[in-house]
């Protein structure tokens, strides 16, 4: 039996895969399709899986108690919470304490084997990337209230738009994205009217977010190195979404158009930082 999902906790966001008695976790979806897991929890060492009642922990937290330690995982949303609670409880019922203790498997190997694995992981991850490159990202410093632009390395897959501090972080086993936007939550793409990027170089994504049990749409504003690069990013995002096509509105100005107009919803946008 196999289940997928992303669990964020206070420190790391991971992609989880359950296969029989083993729970593997990965840094990205792409890594799960070809690379070694970042770690593995053997459910044969599980003692109990239960709803978390500690008020200091996030809502929808699940405790996985094992012979070595207790993990806390937080599925994204109520439906995912119910699914993962059931899956983990069933794994505990079926395999709990049926093997010798051993919580997280050590994937350490010789330097040569690690290098070979790194190359294989990098190749597998590259095969999942639709487009990548450096972009300037508009952000807000919440302490000062000032707006700043920071260079980030963006990676587009069929499922997510991720950004990292550097390109090396994409393939670093210990590296995590600074942020990730599910393509399914992108509601529109257009040339940005922000005054900072040169004409035609700005890209604006309208992203649907869930905040405190309600949904809102915010704007993610980016700057490409040229109008052509900006257009290529907008086109690639439209293709990845499967819901939009890019329409040329005028000189160096583009806007996504819904393939299925009845599914398009107009919402006000705020800055996404």
N, C-alpha and C positions, 0 to 999 in steps of 0.2 A: 504494500500500500504506500502511496506517495502523496505528499501534500506540500504545497509551496506557500511562502509568505515572507514578508519583511517585518521584522520586529525591531523597533527602536527602544533602547533603554537610555539610562542617564549618560552613558558614555559612548556607545557604538550603535550604528544601524547595520543590521545584518540580514542577509537573505537565507532563509532556513529551508531545508529539504529533509523530510522524514522518509526513511526507507526501512521498513520493518523495525528492528530494534535500535537503529542508529539515527541520531539527529545531527545532520551536518549543517554547518553554517559557513557562509561565504560573505565576502565584502561586497560583491556585486552580483547581479543576475548573470552577466557574461561569464564571470569566474565559475559559476555553478555548472555551466555548460561544457567546460573543458578542463578546468583547473582543479588542483587539489583543494579540499576544504580548508578554511582557516582553522577550523577545529571540529571536533566530533564529540557529542555526548552519547555515551552508551546507556540506553534505557534499561539495560540489564542491571545497572546499579541504582535505578530509581526506587525510591521508597514511597513517594506520594507526589501527586500533582493536584493542586488545589487553587481555588480562587484566593487572591491575595487580599487580606483585610487590613493591612497596614495603611493607615491614612496618609502616611508620609510618601507613599509610592504612587506612581501614576494610576489613573483610572484604567480598568481592563487589564491590570497586571495579573500574571499567572506565576505561581511558585512551583518550581520543579525541584523537589528535595531528593538528593542522591546520597550515597554513602560518603561522598567526599565533600560536597558543598551543596548549597541551595542556589539555584539560578532563578532570576526574575526576568520574565520576558513580557513584552507589551505588544500584542497584536494591534494592527491598525484598524480600528472600527469595531463596532459591536458584532457584526456578522463574522468577521475574522476571529474575534475573541471566542465566540461560541464554537467555531470550527476547530480552532487550535486547542482549546480546552478539551474537547472530545477526543481529538486525535492523540494528544499527549497522555490523556487518561487511559485510552485504549492500549497505547504502547506500553504503559506501566503495568496494566493488568496482564498483558500478554507476555511481557519479557522481564518485568521487574525482579531484580535479585536472583536471576537464573544463571548469571555468570559471575566470575570472580571480579572484585572491585577494580575499577579503572575508569575514571571519569572522562578525561579529555585525552585523546590519543596524541601522542607526540609524532609529528610529521618530520622531525629533523632527520637529515640524511647527510651523506658525505658532501663536501663542497662541490665536487664534480656533478653529483646527482642533483644538488640544489640548483646549480647553474642550468643543467639540462631541463629541470622542471620549470625554472623561471622562463626559459625560452619557449617551452611548450605552452605555458600559461599565457605569455605575452602574445604568441601566435593565435591561440584560441580566442583571446579577448579582442585582438585586432579584427578577427573575422566577424565579430558581432558589431563592430563600429561602422556606422553609416557615414559619419562626418566628424571631424575633430579639428581643433585649432584654437589659437589665442583670440580672445575677445575681451573688450573692456566691459565691466559690469557696473552699473550704477547701483550704489548702495547708500544707506543712511547710517550715520553714527548716532546711535540712540542716546549716548551720553551727552553729546554736544548738539545734536539735532542738525548737524551739517551733512550735506550730500558730498559723497566722494565717488571717484571712479577707480576701480581696481582691476588689474589684468588677471584673468583667470583662463585656465585651459579647459575648454568645453569639449564634451564627448556626447555625440548623439547615437543612440541605439534605436532599435525598433520600439523599445518600451519606455526609455527614459532619456532625458537631457540632464547630464551630470556636469559638474564643474569642479576642478581641482586647482590647487595652487600652482602646480607645475605639471608638465607632461609626464615626468618620471613618476609622479604620484599615482598615475593611472595604473601602472603596471607593478607598483610596489606592493608586495604582499601585506605590508603593515600600513599602507596608505589608505586613507578614506576620502571620499569626495567631500568637499565643503558644503555641497548641496546637491539635491536631485529633484527634478521636476518630472513626474510621470507624464508621458505624452498624452495619455487619456484625459489629463486635466487641463491641457492647453485648449482654450476656447477660440483663439484667433491669433493671427500673425499679421504684422503690418510694418511698414516703414515708420520709424519713430519721428515724432515732431519735436523731440527734445532738442534744445538749441546747441548742446555741446558737440555731438557728433557732426562731422562734415556732411554736406548734403548727400543723401542717399546711403549713408553709412550706418544709420541708426536702425535698430531692430527692436520692436516691441512685441512681447508675448503677453497675452491675457490669460492668466492662470487661475483656475478655480481652486480655492482653498476651503478647508473646513476648520472653523474656529469656534470653539465653545458651543458645539452642537448646532452651529449654523454655517451656511456656506456664503462665501463672498469671492469676488474676483479682484485680483491685483495685477499690476503691470510689472513685468520684468523687462528692463530696458538695457540693451546691449549696444556696443559699438564695434563694428567690423573695420578691417583695414582699408576697405574700398567698397564702392557701391556694388560691384560685381560679387564680392565675397558676402556682403549683406544679403543680396538676392539669393545666392546659393544656399545660405543658411535658412532663409525663409522657405525656399522651395523644398529643401530636405526635411524640414520640420513638417511641412504640409503633407509630404509623401509619407513620412513616418506615422502621422496621425491617421491617415486613411480617410479623413473626414473633410479635408479642405483641398482646394486648388488655389494657386497663387495668381491673382489678377493684376495686370499692369494698369495702374490708375493714372499714370502720367509720367513725366520726366523723372526718372529715378525714384518713383513712388509705387509701392506695391501693397496689396492688401489681400488677405485670404478670403475666399468665398466658400461657404459651406456647400459640400456636394449634395447634402440633403437639407434644403432650406428649412423644412419643418422642424428640424432638430436644433436649429440655431436659436440661441436666446440672447437678447441684449441685456447686458449688465454693466453697471458703472464700475470703473477701475480705480484702484489706488496703487501707490508705488509698492513694489515688492522688493524688500531689501534683505 
